[in-house]
């Protein structure tokens, strides 16, 4: 959020209020055996930004029907007022210290950021997770979690181009916030975690940039274990035990990443390294993967005054850093992309991607019949042709994609291996002054696996327009029909329909949509009644909704 300078209050309005309110409802009807969406859903949302003498106090909320699963509706309110180089965070907020220490985790509490010239200080304290009791009365049981409190701070020096910072984060679960589960297979353990880290960004000779992050973390996987003050003959420092108690479930680990980039005129290149040790965990960084080592590189540039651009990237990564797993999973990815601007009317884009997934021997010797060994190659070519004048615009686009998955495991090759060809030809015509247009698409795809082939050929046509004097009413609709064929069994054809409408009037907006996809049953034997094949092929999906918004 941009800081607000209220040093000069003269001329400032005492109170200014901006924001929006909205609500929406959606319905879904399908004959699928396992519904992927609820039959009815609703939401109410709003955002408000009051400003008092130039100081902005933004906050927002969202309420949905899913809130009934908890004691209170799902609603989050937060404000982050700022004055010059001072910013406060109150309510549900998020701050970023380091990608390895604290990032991507919201908190309910308070925080502060001070950023005078050349210095930075940030700190927060709040609730990271609220207590959730196990509840098996729902179709999808709620996963329990302990109440978790966290705090942290970050100190940094430098400018945007050259800076260095130090971060600290601590989180602790309240072991008495929920009932302890008896089933050891589903027991959620109360944890405690402390992480320290450093981050840097340095620029050399105007063209080189070196960035990096280092972190070390201590995790108590279960607070109920007995505390210890030494490991063997090694006495644990008193300072460390004051920061966080250590018990028999504690693990200490580390993580780091770094990248070196080079930019010169129209050329750019980079190389990076990332290593996350097996037991490294920061409760302030959700969904972080550990036990990972990765090396990546990239190169790109523009030639012929920007008419030709090329980008090349390569990444390799593997797990089993401690050499204690049964196998090591290695993944390599390479990507080449090129875009050629042949003329003002024609350009051509192409990409080639290769991905290899391979299992190397770990503590066990793997045979070819159980080893994962796959190579996927994907190629896409997409030309674009367009012409326009004062009255209309023609656009013709095409795409041809080929994907091949080569499974070298003799046991799984027949089931997992396969190839796919997908093509499309699209034409759009838009009348500039009449504010309406037409579009049509011809699509073809073929998927092969062993001796089986699935083919689909379809035609889709649509129209869009803007009506009324100020063009505040926009409508868009399309219909499509697809012919399907499968070598192993009969299939049905698809009929699709979609409609979207939106109306805006000063501060109000209203939108509606409707989508329908039908794959009818087929007659396997004309002499008998229609036989309904599996729902995956014989399907009916109808979805629609309405959305209203008020802006002030």
C-alpha positions in Angstrom: 0.0 0.0 0.0 1.3 3.5 -0.9 2.1 5.6 2.2 0.0 8.7 2.7 1.7 12.0 3.5 -0.4 14.0 5.9 2.2 16.4 7.0 0.2 19.2 5.3 -3.4 18.9 6.4 -4.5 22.2 4.7 -6.8 21.4 1.8 -7.4 17.8 3.0 -11.0 16.7 3.3 -11.6 15.6 6.9 -13.3 12.3 5.9 -13.4 10.6 2.5 -15.1 7.2 2.1 -14.7 4.8 -0.8 -15.6 1.2 -1.2 -17.8 -1.5 -2.7 -20.4 -4.0 -1.6 -21.4 -7.1 -3.5 -23.3 -10.4 -3.3 -23.5 -13.4 -5.6 -25.3 -16.7 -5.9 -24.4 -19.7 -8.0 -26.2 -23.0 -8.8 -24.9 -26.2 -10.2 -26.8 -29.3 -11.4 -25.1 -32.5 -12.7 -25.6 -36.2 -12.9 -22.1 -36.9 -11.8 -21.8 -39.6 -9.1 -19.5 -37.5 -6.9 -20.4 -33.8 -7.0 -17.5 -31.5 -7.6 -19.4 -28.4 -6.7 -22.2 -27.6 -4.2 -25.7 -27.3 -5.8 -26.0 -23.8 -4.4 -23.5 -21.3 -3.2 -23.6 -17.7 -2.1 -21.2 -15.0 -1.1 -21.3 -11.5 0.4 -18.3 -9.3 0.2 -17.2 -5.7 0.7 -14.2 -3.4 0.8 -14.0 0.0 2.4 -11.3 2.6 2.4 -12.1 5.5 4.7 -9.6 8.3 4.7 -9.2 10.7 7.6 -7.2 13.8 6.6 -5.3 11.7 4.0 -4.6 8.7 6.2 -6.1 5.6 4.5 -7.7 2.9 6.7 -8.6 0.1 4.2 -10.4 -3.1 5.2 -12.4 -5.8 3.6 -14.6 -8.8 4.4 -15.9 -11.9 2.7 -18.7 -14.1 4.0 -19.8 -17.4 2.4 -22.0 -20.3 3.2 -19.0 -22.3 4.2 -18.8 -20.3 7.4 -21.5 -22.5 8.9 -18.9 -25.2 9.6 -17.5 -23.0 12.3 -18.8 -21.2 15.4 -18.7 -17.9 13.6 -19.0 -17.0 9.9 -15.8 -16.9 7.8 -15.0 -13.2 7.9 -11.7 -11.4 8.0 -11.3 -7.7 8.8 -8.1 -5.8 8.8 -6.6 -2.3 8.3 -3.1 -1.0 7.5 -3.0 2.8 8.1 0.2 4.5 7.2 1.9 7.9 7.8 5.0 8.7 5.9 7.5 5.9 6.7 5.3 4.4 9.5 2.7 1.7 8.8 0.5 -0.2 11.2 -1.2 -3.6 10.7 -4.4 -4.3 12.7 -6.7 -7.3 12.4 -6.2 -9.9 9.8 -3.0 -8.9 8.0 0.0 -10.4 6.3 3.7 -9.4 6.2 6.7 -10.7 4.4 10.1 -11.2 6.2 11.8 -13.8 4.2 10.6 -16.7 1.8 12.3 -19.1 4.2 11.3 -17.5 7.6 7.9 -15.8 7.3 5.9 -15.3 4.1 2.4 -16.3 2.9 1.0 -16.6 6.4 -1.7 -14.3 7.7 -2.2 -13.4 11.3 -4.9 -11.9 13.5 -3.2 -9.3 15.7 -1.0 -6.3 15.3 2.1 -5.3 13.4 4.3 -2.4 12.6 6.7 -1.4 9.8 9.2 1.5 10.1 11.1 2.4 6.9 13.0 5.6 7.3 15.6 6.1 4.6 18.2 3.4 4.6 16.7 1.4 7.5 13.8 -1.0 8.0 12.2 -2.5 11.1 9.1 -4.7 11.1 7.4 -6.8 13.8 4.1 -8.5 14.5 2.3 -10.6 17.1 -0.9 -12.5 16.6 -3.0 -15.6 16.1 -1.8 -17.8 13.2 -4.3 -20.6 13.5 -7.5 -20.8 15.5 -8.5 -23.9 17.3 -10.6 -26.4 15.3 -12.1 -29.5 16.9 -12.4 -32.7 14.9 -15.9 -33.1 13.4 -16.8 -36.2 11.5 -20.5 -35.3 11.0 -19.8 -33.7 7.6 -19.3 -35.6 4.3 -15.8 -34.2 4.3 -14.6 -34.3 8.0 -13.0 -31.2 9.3 -9.3 -31.7 10.0 -8.5 -30.5 13.6 -5.8 -28.0 14.5 -4.5 -26.4 17.6 -4.6 -22.7 18.3 -1.3 -21.2 17.2 0.3 -17.9 18.4 3.2 -16.4 16.6 5.5 -13.4 16.6 8.5 -12.2 14.7 10.6 -9.3 13.6 12.8 -8.2 10.8 15.7 -5.6 10.8 17.2 -4.4 7.5 19.6 -1.8 6.1 20.3 -0.5 2.6 18.4 0.6 -0.5 16.3 -1.1 -3.1 19.4 -2.1 -5.1 21.6 -3.1 -2.1 20.2 -4.3 1.2 20.7 -6.9 3.9 18.2 -8.0 6.5 17.9 -10.3 9.5 14.6 -12.1 10.5 13.3 -14.1 13.4 10.0 -16.0 13.8 8.5 -18.0 16.6 5.2 -20.0 16.8 3.7 -22.2 19.5 0.6 -24.3 19.5 -1.7 -24.2 22.6 -1.8 -27.9 23.6 -5.0 -27.4 25.6 -7.0 -25.6 22.9 -8.5 -28.8 21.5 -9.1 -32.3 22.8 -6.2 -34.7 22.2 -7.3 -37.4 19.6 -6.9 -41.0 20.7 -6.4 -42.6 17.3 -2.6 -42.4 16.8 -3.0 -42.6 13.0 -4.9 -39.2 12.9 -3.3 -37.5 15.9 -2.4 -33.9 15.4 0.5 -33.0 17.6 1.1 -29.6 19.3 4.3 -28.0 17.8 6.7 -25.2 18.6 9.0 -23.6 16.1 11.8 -21.0 16.0 13.4 -19.8 12.8 16.2 -17.3 12.2 17.3 -16.1 8.8 19.1 -13.6 6.6 18.3 -12.2 3.2 20.3 -10.0 0.8 20.1 -8.2 -2.5 23.3 -6.7 -4.0 23.9 -5.1 -7.4 27.3 -5.1 -9.0 28.5 -3.1 -12.0 25.0 -2.1 -12.9 24.4 -5.4 -14.7 24.8 -8.1 -12.0 22.4 -8.9 -9.2 23.0 -11.4 -6.4 20.1 -12.3 -4.2 19.9 -15.0 -1.5 18.2 -16.3 1.7 19.6 -18.4 4.5 17.6 -19.8 7.4 18.0 -22.2 10.4 15.1 -23.6 12.3 14.4 -25.6 15.4 11.1 -27.6 15.6 9.5 -29.4 18.5 7.3 -31.9 16.8 5.5 -32.7 20.0 5.4 -30.4 23.1 4.5 -33.3 25.4 8.0 -34.8 25.4 10.3 -34.2 28.3 12.6 -31.2 28.0 16.4 -31.8 27.9 19.4 -29.6 28.6 22.1 -31.7 26.8 22.6 -34.0 23.9 25.1 -36.7 24.9 28.2 -34.8 26.2 27.1 -31.6 24.5 25.5 -29.0 26.8 22.8 -27.0 25.1 23.5 -23.3 25.4 21.2 -21.5 27.9 20.3 -18.8 25.4 19.0 -21.3 23.0 16.9 -23.0 25.6 15.5 -19.6 26.7 14.4 -18.9 23.1 12.7 -22.3 22.8 12.7 -25.4 25.1 14.3 -28.5 23.6 12.9 -32.0 24.1 13.4 -35.4 22.6 11.2 -34.6 19.6 13.2 -31.5 18.6 14.9 -31.3 15.2 17.4 -28.7 14.0 17.8 -28.0 10.3 18.6 -25.4 7.7 17.7 -24.0 4.3 19.2 -21.7 1.7 18.7 -20.3 -1.8 20.7 -18.0 -4.0 20.4 -16.6 -7.5 22.8 -14.6 -9.7 21.3 -12.6 -12.6 22.9 -10.7 -15.5 21.2 -8.1 -17.7 22.8 -6.2 -20.6 20.8 -4.4 -23.3 18.4 -7.0 -24.7 20.1 -10.1 -23.1 19.3 -11.6 -19.7 20.6 -14.7 -17.9 20.4 -16.2 -14.4 21.5 -19.2 -12.4 20.1 -20.3 -9.1 20.6 -22.9 -6.3 18.1 -24.0 -3.6 18.6 -26.5 -0.8 16.0 -27.3 1.8 17.2 -29.9 4.3 15.0 -32.9 5.1 13.7 -31.7 8.5 13.6 -27.9 7.9 10.1 -26.5 8.8 9.0 -22.9 9.3 5.4 -22.7 10.6 5.4 -19.2 9.1 5.7 -20.5 5.5 2.8 -22.7 4.5 3.3 -25.5 2.1 7.0 -25.4 1.9 8.6 -28.6 0.6 11.7 -29.8 2.3 14.3 -32.6 1.5 15.0 -30.8 -1.8 18.0 -29.7 -3.8 17.4 -27.7 -7.0 19.6 -26.0 -9.6 18.2 -23.8 -12.3 19.3 -21.6 -15.2 17.7 -19.3 -17.7 18.8 -17.3 -20.8 16.7 -14.9 -22.9 17.2 -12.2 -25.4 15.7 -10.1 -28.2 17.2 -10.0 -31.7 16.6 -8.0 -34.9 15.3 -5.0 -32.9 12.9 -7.0 -30.9 11.3 -8.9 -33.8 12.7 -12.2 -32.5 12.7 -13.1 -28.8 14.0 -16.3 -27.3 13.9 -17.8 -23.8 15.6 -20.9 -22.6 15.2 -22.4 -19.1 16.5 -25.6 -17.4 15.8 -27.0 -13.9 16.9 -30.1 -12.1 16.0 -31.2 -8.6 16.1 -34.3 -6.4 15.2 -35.4 -2.9 16.8 -37.9 -0.5 19.5 -35.5 0.7 20.2 -37.6 3.8 20.5 -40.8 1.6 18.1 -42.6 3.9 15.1 -43.1 1.6 14.5 -46.2 -0.5 15.0 -44.2 -3.7 15.9 -40.8 -5.0 13.4 -39.0 -7.2 15.0 -36.9 -9.9 13.1 -34.4 -12.0 14.5 -32.4 -14.9 12.7 -29.8 -16.9 13.8 -27.9 -20.0 11.8 -25.2 -21.9 12.5 -23.3 -25.1 10.2 -20.5 -26.2 10.5 -18.4 -29.3 8.3 -15.5 -30.6 8.8 -14.0 -34.0 7.1 -10.7 -35.1 7.2 -11.2 -38.9 5.1 -8.1 -39.6 2.5 -5.9 -38.1 -0.1 -8.4 -39.3 1.6 -11.7 -38.5 3.5 -13.2 -35.6 4.5 -16.8 -34.7 5.0 -18.3 -31.3 6.5 -21.7 -30.5 7.4 -23.6 -27.4 9.2 -26.9 -26.7 9.1 -28.5 -23.2 10.7 -31.6 -22.0 10.2 -33.2 -18.5 12.0 -36.3 -17.2 11.0 -38.0 -14.0 13.4 -40.8 -12.9 14.0 -42.9 -9.8 17.6 -43.6 -8.8 18.6 -46.3 -6.3 18.6 -45.3 -2.7 19.0 -47.7 0.2 17.3 -50.2 -2.1 18.2 -51.5 -5.5 15.3 -50.9 -7.9 14.5 -53.1 -10.8 13.2 -51.7 -14.1 9.7 -53.1 -13.3 9.2 -50.9 -10.3 11.4 -47.9 -11.2 9.6 -44.7 -12.3 11.2 -43.6 -15.6 9.1 -41.2 -17.7 10.0 -38.7 -20.4 7.4 -36.2 -21.6 7.9 -33.9 -24.6 5.4 -31.2 -25.6 5.6 -29.0 -28.7 3.3 -26.1 -29.5 3.2 -23.8 -32.6 0.7 -20.9 -32.6 0.5 -18.3 -35.5 -1.6 -15.2 -35.4 -2.8 -13.1 -38.3 -4.8 -9.8 -38.0 -6.1 -7.0 -40.2 -8.0 -3.9 -39.2 -9.2 -0.6 -40.5 -11.6 2.1 -39.1 -14.7 -0.1 -39.3 -13.7 -3.7 -38.4 -11.0 -6.0 -37.2 -10.2 -9.5 -38.4 -8.2 -11.9 -36.2 -7.2 -15.4 -37.3 -5.3 -17.6 -34.8 -4.3 -21.2 -35.0 -2.6 -23.7 -32.6 -1.0 -27.1 -33.1 0.2 -29.0 -30.0 1.7 -32.4 -29.7 2.5 -34.2 -26.4 4.2 -37.5 -26.0 4.6 -39.4 -22.7 7.2 -42.2 -23.0 7.0 -44.5 -20.0 10.1 -46.8 -20.0 8.8 -49.0 -17.2 7.8 -52.3 -18.9 5.0 -52.9 -16.4 3.3 -49.5 -16.5 4.2 -48.4 -20.1 1.0 -49.6 -21.7 -1.2 -47.9 -19.1 0.7 -44.7 -18.5 2.3 -44.0 -21.9 0.4 -42.1 -24.6 0.4 -39.1 -26.9 -2.0 -36.3 -27.7 -2.5 -34.0 -30.7 -4.6 -30.9 -30.3 -5.3 -28.3 -33.0 -7.6 -25.3 -33.3 -8.4 -22.7 -35.9 -10.2 -19.5 -34.7 -11.6 -16.6 -36.5 -13.0 -13.4 -35.0 -14.6 -10.4 -36.6 -15.4 -7.2 -34.7 -17.2 -4.1 -36.0 -15.6 -1.2 -34.2 -18.3 1.4 -34.6 -21.2 -1.0 -34.3 -19.8 -2.5 -31.1 -20.6 -6.1 -31.9 -18.7 -9.1 -33.2 -18.7 -12.7 -34.3 -16.3 -15.6 -33.6 -16.0 -19.2 -34.6 -13.6 -22.0 -33.7 -12.8 -25.4 -35.3 -11.2 -27.8 -32.9 -9.7 -31.3 -33.2 -7.9 -33.5 -30.6 -6.7 -37.0 -30.6 -5.4 -39.0 -27.6 -3.7 -42.3 -28.1 -2.8 -44.9 -25.5 -1.6 -48.3 -26.8 -4.0 -49.5 -29.5 -6.8 -47.2 -28.3 -7.6 -43.8 -29.8 -10.0 -41.1 -28.6 -10.9 -38.4 -31.2 -13.0 -35.3 -30.8 -13.9 -32.8 -33.6 -16.0 -29.8 -32.7 -17.3 -26.4 -34.0 -18.0 -23.5 -31.7 -19.7 -20.2 -32.7 -20.4 -17.1 -30.7 -21.6 -13.5 -30.8 -20.9 -10.5 -28.5 -22.3 -7.0 -28.4 -22.6 -3.8 -26.4 -26.0 -2.2 -26.3 -27.7 1.0 -25.1 -26.5 4.6 -25.6 -23.4 4.3 -23.4 -22.8 0.7 -24.1 -23.4 -0.2 -20.5 -25.1 -3.5 -21.4 -22.8 -6.2 -22.7 -23.9 -9.7 -23.9 -22.0 -12.7 -25.0 -23.2 -16.1 -26.0 -21.9 -19.2 -27.8 -23.0 -22.7 -28.9 -20.9 -25.7 -29.8 -21.2 -29.3 -31.0 -18.5 -32.0 -30.7 -18.3 -35.4 -32.5 -16.5 -38.0 -30.4 -15.1 -41.4 -31.3 -13.3 -44.0 -29.2 -11.9 -47.2 -30.7 -12.7 -49.4 -27.6 -16.3 -48.4 -27.0 -19.1 -46.2 -28.3 -19.2 -42.6 -27.1 -21.7 -39.7 -27.1 -21.4 -36.3 -28.7 -21.2 -33.1 -26.8 -23.5 -30.0 -27.0 -22.4 -26.9 -25.2 -24.0 -23.5 -24.5 -22.9 -20.5 -22.6 -24.3 -17.0 -22.0 -22.8 -14.0 -20.1 -24.4 -10.7 -19.5 -23.3 -7.6 -17.6 -25.1 -4.3 -17.0 -23.5 -1.2 -15.4 -25.2 2.0 -14.4 -23.3 4.6 -12.5 -22.4 2.9 -9.2 -24.2 -0.4 -9.9 -23.2 -3.5 -11.8 -25.2 -6.7 -12.4 -23.9 -9.8 -14.1 -25.4 -13.2 -15.0 -24.0 -16.3 -16.6 -25.3 -19.7 -17.7 -23.3 -22.7 -18.9 -24.6 -26.0 -20.2 -22.7 -29.1 -21.4 -24.6 -32.3 -22.5 -23.2 -35.6 -23.6 -26.3 -37.7 -24.4 -26.5 -41.5 -24.0 -25.8 -43.7 -27.0 -27.6 -46.6 -28.5 -25.2 -49.6 -28.3 -27.8 -51.9 -29.9 -30.6 -50.4 -32.1 -32.7 -53.5 -31.3 -32.7 -52.8 -27.6 -33.4 -49.8 -25.4 -30.8 -47.1 -25.0 -28.1 -48.2 -22.7 -26.7 -45.6 -20.4 -22.9 -45.7 -20.5 -20.8 -44.4 -17.5 -21.5 -40.9 -16.3 -17.9 -39.9 -17.3 -19.1 -40.0 -20.9 -22.9 -39.7 -20.5 -22.9 -36.4 -18.6 -25.1 -33.4 -18.0 -23.8 -30.2 -16.4 -25.7 -27.0 -15.9 -24.3 -24.0 -14.0 -25.4 -20.5 -13.6 -25.2 -17.5 -11.3 -25.9 -13.8 -10.7 -23.6 -11.2 -9.2 -24.4 -7.7 -8.0 -22.0 -4.9 -7.0 -22.3 -1.4 -5.7 -19.4 1.0 -5.9 -19.2 4.3 -4.0 
